[in-house]
């Protein structure tokens, strides 16, 4: 586990004024090689993947292979891996026996009968196990995606003595769209068909005009998160704050 401790309030104040690429460089300097990132290889995923690849293309990319992805997602994943030269994409899968029991106990359709448990087994548990190899991980979540995410800080300290970095937290969907366009990064094939947020095919629908971008996820349910951004408790800043071992100066950020 990481022994690094920072003044989170000070760093987050600085990060609010910085570009995502600068935040990523700071994360790499502080945590690599014990640093990973997660990616769904969905719409807008190309932004963070591209940014990270320009700093260190060998940062491990954790992909939750649930077995329920759209074929287009897997094709898009392969295309971005090749385009960005990503060298360490890890497919995370549920424990086979645990997954089989889930499917059997729920008549073959756990995503319909118990979507929370389905996400727990196929996403949360594999990610939780994989994160034991790292001190910090980066995510592409943004504040304007959901009510839960609107309070996310760029750098957070989690139970288990691990940090999470969200370099795109302050960006809007318009900014991510322009980034993709400027850098000629292809969009997910289903994006033009109204899929603005894409997860597993049984739980993803195209959205209607005027809906928020994640309204097509678990449509008709109160559920808005799969759990990978909520399963760990965020600790209070003072629990991670020991300025004596914080970065020496802002030039390193």
Helices and strands as residue ranges (DSSP letters): H 8-15, H 20-31, E 35-38, H 45-56, E 60-64, H 71-84, E 89-92, H 96-105, H 110-113, H 115-119, I 120-124, H 125-130, G 131-133, E 136-138, G 149-151, E 155-158, E 162-165, H 173-182, G 191-193, G 201-203, H 237-240, G 243-245, G 250-252
